[in-house]
Amino acid sequence: MTDIAKYGPWAVIVGGSEGVGSAFARQLAGDGFGVVLVARNAERLEETASEVRAAGAEVRTVPLDLLSETAVADLIAATDDLEVGLLILNAGANMHGGPFVGSDLDQQQEVLALNVLRQLPLVHHFAGKMVERQRGGVMLVGSLSGYNGSPMEGIYAASKSFLRIFSEGLWVECKPKGVDVLHLVLGVTRTPAMERKGLNFDIPGMAVGEPDDVAAQGLSNLANGPVSIVEGNEQTARWKSGADRAKIVQQAADAVAKIVGH
Ligand SMILES: NC(=O)c1ccc[n+]([C@@H]2O[C@H](COP(=O)([O-])OP(=O)(O)OC[C@H]3O[C@@H](n4cnc5c(N)ncnc54)[C@H](OP(=O)(O)O)[C@@H]3O)[C@@H](O)[C@H]2O)c1
């Protein structure tokens, strides 16, 4: 159960329409939170909002593309009248795979914008208000990909790595001010976005997370920052953090190729 006195009464979930994001919404709503759901696809957003509303929760939807120039200002304006005690930045899967050299640079920069440049002002705004109130929580959703460089998803991996290190610093800074920061590291997770991409979830021995479990682990570890690795992925994270970078990076690249089918 997520403590509404510490993290409520409202939670903003960026990327709250499906997968782990909608699981966060359902679980928080069940604990009495009001939820603000943000995503691009307005139809899917409304479906999730209706489901959560039907369970008795207050819900506000904010359809926007985080990549738009006005996204941060629009979201801040749409939530300005709410006391937001929990910010979850979930949107951020890689949308442009493949080698960096020879790729479309604008697309690569979109990955960076989604996972870093739009996240910083949102954290700055919402965490600032939480620090003033001396309570709250910020969760940045990360990935095992953020533990090593990758030829298939180089900017994505680097941006998740940035988020992990950023979260650690923010955690130290905010802890004495009553605000918890958690970087939740996901391994392969059966989300609709990854199902649409055709990810191979059936590789023998590979841990596959289910959105409800992953969201529950994130919420129950809000106070256990700075980093929480979703169960089943701890050993991989340890291996990826090893000193033999050439071996690790090559083997991790081979593994990613199997999952994404290249
Ligand atoms: N699934 C995995 O195997 C896996 C593994 C490791 C880490 N992760 C991390 O887990 C998080 C969730 O991943 P996911 O697989 O569910 O895919 P995702 O594409 O990040 O989608 C999650 C949510 O974000 C929204 N979203 C995506 N792009 C957006 C944008 N530009 N503006 C506003 N909202 C946006 C989606 O709705 P719309 O599409 O309607 O906008 C959806 O509600 C990501 O941070 C990802 O890096 C996932």
Ligand as a Chemical Component Dictionary entry (heavy atoms), coordinates in Angstrom:
data_LIG
# 
_chem_comp.id                   LIG 
_chem_comp.type                 NON-POLYMER 
_chem_comp.pdbx_formal_charge   0 
_chem_comp.three_letter_code    LIG 
# 
loop_
_chem_comp_atom.comp_id 
_chem_comp_atom.atom_id 
_chem_comp_atom.alt_atom_id 
_chem_comp_atom.type_symbol 
_chem_comp_atom.charge 
_chem_comp_atom.model_Cartn_x 
_chem_comp_atom.model_Cartn_y 
_chem_comp_atom.model_Cartn_z 
_chem_comp_atom.pdbx_ordinal 
LIG N1  N1  N 0  8.967  -2.852 -21.829 1  
LIG C1  C1  C 0  10.231 -3.181 -21.619 2  
LIG O1  O1  O 0  10.688 -4.299 -21.963 3  
LIG C2  C2  C 0  11.148 -2.209 -20.901 4  
LIG C3  C3  C 0  12.434 -2.641 -20.532 5  
LIG C4  C4  C 0  13.266 -1.764 -19.845 6  
LIG C5  C5  C 0  12.819 -0.492 -19.529 7  
LIG N2  N2  N 1  11.568 -0.092 -19.915 8  
LIG C6  C6  C 0  11.148 1.267  -19.578 9  
LIG O2  O2  O 0  9.819  1.236  -19.069 10 
LIG C7  C7  C 0  9.125  2.429  -19.442 11 
LIG C8  C8  C 0  7.810  2.067  -20.117 12 
LIG O3  O3  O 0  8.085  1.388  -21.304 13 
LIG P1  P1  P 0  6.954  0.804  -22.271 14 
LIG O4  O4  O 0  7.482  -0.470 -22.804 15 
LIG O5  O5  O -1 5.646  0.781  -21.578 16 
LIG O6  O6  O 0  6.912  1.831  -23.504 17 
LIG P2  P2  P 0  6.693  3.426  -23.667 18 
LIG O7  O7  O 0  6.710  3.695  -25.136 19 
LIG O8  O8  O 0  7.648  4.163  -22.834 20 
LIG O9  O9  O 0  5.175  3.668  -23.214 21 
LIG C9  C9  C 0  4.806  3.893  -21.895 22 
LIG C10 C10 C 0  3.808  5.011  -21.795 23 
LIG O10 O10 O 0  4.408  6.230  -22.213 24 
LIG C11 C11 C 0  3.579  6.908  -23.162 25 
LIG N3  N3  N 0  4.466  7.654  -24.071 26 
LIG C12 C12 C 0  5.412  7.149  -24.906 27 
LIG N4  N4  N 0  5.982  8.128  -25.596 28 
LIG C13 C13 C 0  5.416  9.291  -25.195 29 
LIG C14 C14 C 0  5.570  10.657 -25.563 30 
LIG N5  N5  N 0  6.432  11.023 -26.516 31 
LIG N6  N6  N 0  4.817  11.580 -24.934 32 
LIG C15 C15 C 0  3.926  11.229 -23.990 33 
LIG N7  N7  N 0  3.728  9.962  -23.608 34 
LIG C16 C16 C 0  4.459  9.001  -24.208 35 
LIG C17 C17 C 0  2.777  5.775  -23.827 36 
LIG O11 O11 O 0  1.545  6.190  -24.383 37 
LIG P3  P3  P 0  1.450  6.780  -25.889 38 
LIG O12 O12 O 0  2.160  5.810  -26.760 39 
LIG O13 O13 O 0  -0.015 6.904  -26.152 40 
LIG O14 O14 O 0  2.105  8.124  -25.839 41 
LIG C18 C18 C 0  2.544  4.865  -22.619 42 
LIG O15 O15 O 0  1.480  5.340  -21.831 43 
LIG C19 C19 C 0  10.093 3.220  -20.356 44 
LIG O16 O16 O 0  10.753 4.199  -19.613 45 
LIG C20 C20 C 0  11.083 2.154  -20.818 46 
LIG O17 O17 O 0  12.345 2.685  -21.139 47 
LIG C21 C21 C 0  10.727 -0.925 -20.583 48 
# 
loop_
_chem_comp_bond.comp_id 
_chem_comp_bond.atom_id_1 
_chem_comp_bond.atom_id_2 
_chem_comp_bond.value_order 
_chem_comp_bond.pdbx_ordinal 
LIG N1  C1  SING 1  
LIG C1  O1  DOUB 2  
LIG C1  C2  SING 3  
LIG C2  C3  SING 4  
LIG C2  C21 DOUB 5  
LIG C3  C4  DOUB 6  
LIG C4  C5  SING 7  
LIG C5  N2  DOUB 8  
LIG N2  C6  SING 9  
LIG N2  C21 SING 10 
LIG C6  O2  SING 11 
LIG C6  C20 SING 12 
LIG O2  C7  SING 13 
LIG C7  C8  SING 14 
LIG C7  C19 SING 15 
LIG C8  O3  SING 16 
LIG O3  P1  SING 17 
LIG P1  O4  DOUB 18 
LIG P1  O5  SING 19 
LIG P1  O6  SING 20 
LIG O6  P2  SING 21 
LIG P2  O7  DOUB 22 
LIG P2  O8  SING 23 
LIG P2  O9  SING 24 
LIG O9  C9  SING 25 
LIG C9  C10 SING 26 
LIG C10 O10 SING 27 
LIG C10 C18 SING 28 
LIG O10 C11 SING 29 
LIG C11 N3  SING 30 
LIG C11 C17 SING 31 
LIG N3  C12 SING 32 
LIG N3  C16 SING 33 
LIG C12 N4  DOUB 34 
LIG N4  C13 SING 35 
LIG C13 C14 SING 36 
LIG C13 C16 DOUB 37 
LIG C14 N5  SING 38 
LIG C14 N6  DOUB 39 
LIG N6  C15 SING 40 
LIG C15 N7  DOUB 41 
LIG N7  C16 SING 42 
LIG C17 O11 SING 43 
LIG C17 C18 SING 44 
LIG O11 P3  SING 45 
LIG P3  O12 DOUB 46 
LIG P3  O13 SING 47 
LIG P3  O14 SING 48 
LIG C18 O15 SING 49 
LIG C19 O16 SING 50 
LIG C19 C20 SING 51 
LIG C20 O17 SING 52 
# 
